[in-house]
């Protein structure tokens, strides 16, 4: 009676369902696939971020090298566009 209440029954022949070993094997396969994908994408994303950083640093250097004023301006714009 106690085993029945706790759901601890012996497995009978022909009974379908997964055992804990099968769940563990499936989880291991899924973890392996996710780990491989994250390793590949992580490297690619790192390279992409590095390239963007390099580009931004180059552009900043170019802008700073071409800058001759102090950035205060004169305030004489008309604002009409055009």
Backbone bond lengths (Angstrom), bond angles and torsions (degrees), N, CA, C in turn:
res aa  C-N    CA-C-N  psi(-1)  N-CA   C-N-CA  omega(-1)  CA-C   N-CA-C  phi
1 X - - - 1.440 - - 1.522 111.28 -
2 X 1.326 117.03 -44.67 1.449 121.59 -178.77 1.534 110.64 -62.92
3 X 1.329 116.62 -41.80 1.461 120.41 179.46 1.522 110.82 -65.14
4 X 1.307 117.14 -35.95 1.453 120.58 179.62 1.529 110.56 -67.41
5 X 1.308 117.91 -39.32 1.452 121.47 179.24 1.527 111.83 -66.02
6 X 1.306 116.12 -36.19 1.454 120.53 -179.70 1.525 112.77 -83.80
7 X 1.294 117.33 -5.87 1.460 121.49 179.61 1.518 113.04 78.37
8 X 1.318 117.22 21.09 1.462 121.10 -178.85 1.528 109.07 -98.09
9 X 1.282 116.07 85.68 1.461 120.97 177.96 1.510 108.77 -110.00
10 X 1.292 115.57 151.29 1.461 118.36 175.14 1.527 108.63 -74.71
11 X 1.309 115.37 147.15 1.471 119.26 -179.66 1.524 109.77 -76.39
12 X 1.287 115.23 137.30 1.459 121.11 178.14 1.518 109.73 -101.68
13 X 1.300 115.56 156.19 1.465 119.81 177.91 1.520 109.88 -61.29
14 X 1.323 114.68 139.43 1.455 119.70 177.56 1.516 113.29 83.23
15 X 1.312 117.31 -2.81 1.454 119.40 179.52 1.525 108.53 -76.84
16 X 1.317 115.59 129.18 1.463 118.60 -178.30 1.524 109.87 -90.98
17 X 1.308 115.41 161.50 1.456 121.74 179.89 1.510 110.05 134.51
18 X 1.306 115.64 164.59 1.462 121.02 -177.84 1.518 110.50 -97.08
19 X 1.320 115.13 146.75 1.457 120.30 174.06 1.523 108.67 -92.90
20 X 1.302 116.38 168.47 1.460 120.41 179.86 1.522 111.02 -62.04
21 X 1.310 118.06 -31.93 1.461 121.58 177.91 1.524 111.05 -64.00
22 X 1.310 116.60 -41.25 1.462 120.63 178.76 1.530 110.97 -66.54
23 X 1.318 117.27 -39.58 1.460 120.19 176.10 1.530 111.05 -63.42
24 X 1.311 116.67 -42.03 1.468 120.58 178.80 1.525 111.26 -64.20
25 X 1.316 117.34 -41.16 1.469 120.93 178.50 1.529 110.76 -63.71
26 X 1.320 116.15 -43.27 1.473 120.19 177.60 1.518 111.31 -63.31
27 X 1.325 116.74 -43.01 1.468 120.36 178.96 1.522 110.77 -63.41
28 X 1.316 117.72 -39.33 1.461 121.00 179.19 1.529 111.18 -63.80
29 X 1.309 117.13 -39.93 1.469 120.93 178.51 1.525 109.87 -65.57
30 X 1.322 117.12 -45.14 1.467 120.98 -179.78 1.523 110.37 -63.26
31 X 1.321 117.33 -43.54 1.468 120.97 179.05 1.523 110.44 -61.94
32 X 1.332 117.05 -40.58 1.465 120.47 178.40 1.516 112.46 -63.08
33 X 1.316 117.22 -42.32 1.465 121.28 179.36 1.531 110.35 -66.44
34 X 1.316 116.96 -44.72 1.468 120.78 179.63 1.526 110.32 -63.64
35 X 1.325 117.63 -42.91 1.462 121.29 179.28 1.527 110.70 -61.25
36 X 1.335 116.75 -44.60 1.466 120.27 178.97 1.521 112.23 -62.31
37 X 1.328 115.96 -42.78 1.469 119.53 179.51 1.524 110.87 -65.52
38 X 1.309 117.06 -42.80 1.461 120.33 -179.49 1.530 111.18 -66.56
39 X 1.322 117.43 -36.55 1.466 120.32 177.69 1.523 110.70 -63.90
40 X 1.321 116.56 -44.30 1.458 121.21 -179.75 1.520 111.07 -67.10
41 X 1.321 116.40 -48.87 1.457 119.76 -178.64 1.526 111.46 -68.56
42 X 1.308 117.11 -34.21 1.458 120.09 178.72 1.509 111.77 -62.38
43 X 1.310 117.18 -42.66 1.464 121.49 177.83 1.524 110.50 -65.84
44 X 1.307 116.91 -43.62 1.461 121.01 179.53 1.522 111.19 -64.23
45 X 1.315 116.83 -42.84 1.459 120.53 179.81 1.526 110.56 -66.43
46 X 1.325 117.05 -38.34 1.460 120.51 177.03 1.518 111.61 -61.89
47 X 1.325 115.97 -41.90 1.464 120.47 178.08 1.523 111.18 -65.69
48 X 1.333 117.27 -40.46 1.457 121.67 178.97 1.526 110.79 -63.98
49 X 1.318 117.11 -46.55 1.460 120.62 179.80 1.531 110.48 -64.22
50 X 1.319 117.23 -38.85 1.458 120.78 176.62 1.523 111.91 -62.18
51 X 1.323 117.39 -41.15 1.465 121.45 178.99 1.531 110.94 -66.26
52 X 1.323 116.95 -41.31 1.465 120.61 178.46 1.527 110.32 -64.89
53 X 1.322 116.81 -41.75 1.464 121.11 178.68 1.522 110.77 -62.39
54 X 1.318 117.00 -44.05 1.459 121.40 178.80 1.529 110.62 -61.77
55 X 1.325 116.64 -44.31 1.463 121.37 179.00 1.527 110.44 -62.01
56 X 1.334 116.43 -45.14 1.467 120.40 -179.09 1.527 111.26 -63.69
57 X 1.323 117.07 -40.41 1.465 120.44 178.02 1.524 111.53 -64.72
58 X 1.336 116.69 -39.48 1.458 120.86 178.51 1.524 110.45 -64.73
59 X 1.322 116.20 -46.55 1.478 120.33 179.87 1.522 110.96 -62.58
60 X 1.329 117.48 -40.63 1.464 121.01 179.07 1.522 110.37 -62.67
61 X 1.329 116.54 -42.62 1.467 120.65 178.32 1.523 111.22 -62.78
62 X 1.347 116.44 -41.73 1.469 120.56 178.84 1.519 111.35 -64.11
63 X 1.315 116.79 -41.92 1.464 120.90 -179.51 1.521 110.18 -66.79
64 X 1.337 116.29 -44.07 1.461 119.51 179.53 1.526 112.14 -66.29
65 X 1.328 117.85 -33.84 1.464 121.47 179.52 1.525 110.53 -70.05
66 X 1.327 118.15 -32.27 1.468 122.01 -178.93 1.509 112.66 -86.49
67 X 1.301 118.92 -8.63 1.454 122.61 -178.32 1.521 109.93 -79.36
68 X 1.350 116.21 127.59 1.458 119.50 179.24 1.517 111.68 -117.50
69 X 1.310 118.19 -21.56 1.465 120.64 -176.83 1.513 111.98 -90.37
70 X 1.320 115.05 175.86 1.456 120.56 179.90 1.524 111.63 -89.37
71 X 1.313 116.74 -12.99 1.451 120.43 178.70 1.517 113.52 88.45
72 X 1.350 118.10 7.68 1.463 119.41 -178.81 1.509 111.73 -83.62
73 X 1.310 118.38 -31.65 1.460 121.69 179.27 1.520 112.43 72.91
74 X 1.357 115.75 173.77 1.462 120.77 -178.95 1.516 112.41 -112.10
75 X 1.305 117.19 -19.42 1.471 119.77 179.87 1.501 113.20 77.63
76 X 1.357 119.24 21.23 1.464 122.88 -177.28 1.526 112.89 -97.57
77 X 1.336 119.18 14.17 1.458 119.97 -178.90 1.518 110.85 -71.07
78 X 1.351 116.22 149.90 1.452 120.29 -179.90 1.501 112.44 -91.95
79 X 1.324 117.80 -23.93 1.455 120.77 179.02 1.509 114.32 72.42
80 X 1.344 118.71 15.50 1.447 121.13 -178.87 1.517 112.90 -86.33
81 X 1.279 119.02 -22.49 1.462 121.92 179.62 1.505 111.52 69.94
82 X 1.307 112.78 179.49 1.337 110.55 175.31 1.341 143.07 155.46
